[in-house]
Amino acid sequence: MSIQKPSILITNDDGVHAQGIKTLYNALEKIADVTVVAPLKQQSGKGASMSLHSSLTLHELFWNYPSEPKKVWAVEGTPADCVKIGLDVVLQQKPDFVISGINHSSNAGRNILYSGTIGAIIESVMQEVPGIAFSSLVCTTENFNKMEDLIRQIVSFLSEKHCEGTLFNVNFPIQFSESFANFKFASQGKAFTFQKPKKITDNDYILSEMEMEYPDEKEDSDIRLLRDNYVTCVPINVFDFTNYRKLRELKANT
């Protein structure tokens, strides 16, 4: 008796031809029915934004694989747009999961607020489809190849742990063991990247190179654990950003 594979929609923010998303596909196509709907071009830093006043052109493309070409879909839009198109246009019914990545840089700490990789999963969770975002501090072919088996283990494990309104943010460190014992749940760290406007002509500016701000971190934060070469996973609540401690304080003083 055959067991039906789960259905997975994968996307990213680095573009449909990025090595990270191909690695994610290679890892997951062995355990799931995978559909790729990703941005046609680089969309890093777009967060959960969507293209309200632009047409979303959908392209049917092919990856050149040795065995046979793999059909994929590319959208002229943001990662969140790709999830919208994937769920409502490309697929006939909702998948079991949406998985985003592998992002070509870390999305640990407060960088989740900028990340298109995370933005795609925010969109899927808002549409009641569980989601996981994968990112990596080092994006070499060797590192990507090492991730495949561990990604399969992580996805299989987290598929039984999801809950309403929550996404999982997974980050790979600079060096890591391929053992599942290297995987740890973490709290969100405080570190973040920032860029300052740099003047190039009288009225034109460009954002400077990214710089990293490192506040003091809790021992169980993703930033600290990544430094210790653990693969980290932060459960992030999408449905409720309320600061309840501040809310109680304000209510008590009014």
Secondary structure, DSSP 8 states (H G I E B T S, - for coil): ------EEEEE-SS-TT-HHHHHHHHHHTTTSEEEEEEESS--TT-TT---TTS---EEEEEE--SSS-EEEEEESS-HHHHHHHIIIII-SS--SEEEEEEESS---GGGGGT-HHHHHHHHHHHTT--EEEEEES---HHHHHHHHHHHHHHHHHHTTT--TTEEEEEEE-SS--SSGGGEEE-B----EEE--EEEEETTEEEE---EEE-----TTBHHHHHHTT-EEEEEEESS----HHHHHHHHHT-
